[in-house]
Amino acid sequence: MTMTLSKSAAPLALAGLLAMTLSACGGGGGGAAAGATPAPAPAATSFPVQQGLAYAFTHGLQSTLTVTGSTTNGSVTYPLTGTLTYTLGAVVNASFNGAAVQQATETISGSISGNGTTTPLTTSSQLYVNAQYTPVGSNESGSYCVGSSTGGYPATATAGQTGDIATFSCYADSSKRTLVSTQKISYVTTAGSDGNSLNFQMLSNIVDAGNKTLGSTSTTYSITAAGVSKLARLQLLEIVGGISITIDAQ
């Protein structure tokens, strides 16, 4: 049996893949005295998100994460374990919702074990971005999401920032006759644990047409001052038929 995550769990926010191209600032002044310990290079405080975004979409990205989590049905909860691999392909020219865009294929694959059973985990969708790599939509079976409000990504980011990225209306198909859900994506930044990297966390909340919560995602990228980024953590919550599924992959 294959577990296929619906769009309420497969993070549209993953369209915002970030790599960072800032090199650490060097020290100034003359050389250190003989035998003295050199002062450490100052930590970077600002990270060029837009530059990193362009790099990620043109080069692609892949990360493998370890999964923990749980599934709850009424008063019964089972722990979940496993692994997943997230892959983003490099963009190609395409059209979406009547406009010229760029398209990237996102896939999540792996396996989840719980209550004595191991099942494959898979999801795949087409992500669409504009020339600035801001997400404008996505498409997978049963979910055609169109950006109705796009705030975009900050040109640069420092720890402690927050902001809105985009809002999406998701329909059953490209006819856009049946609204299935609405997603709002925002971001929060925090300092990395090493003192010289940035955690860029994208938060997506999903509600159905009646404004009932379907789930949420949290996607965190660790961005170093040397221009290296990786998918550090992926958290998912999905509620289906009264059953709650949580996944924490890092």
Secondary structure, DSSP 8 states (H G I E B T S, - for coil): --EE--TTTS-GGGG-------------SS---TT-----------B-HHHHHHHHHHH-EEEEEEEEEEEEETTEEEEEEEEEEEEE---EEEEETTEEEEEEEEEEEEEEEETTEEEEEEEEEEEEE-TT--EEEEEETTEEEEEEEE----SSB-TT-EEEEEEEEEESSTT--SEEEEEEEEEEEEE-TTSSEEEEEEEEEEEETTS-EEEEEEEEEEEETTS-EEEEEEEEEEEETTEEEEEEE-
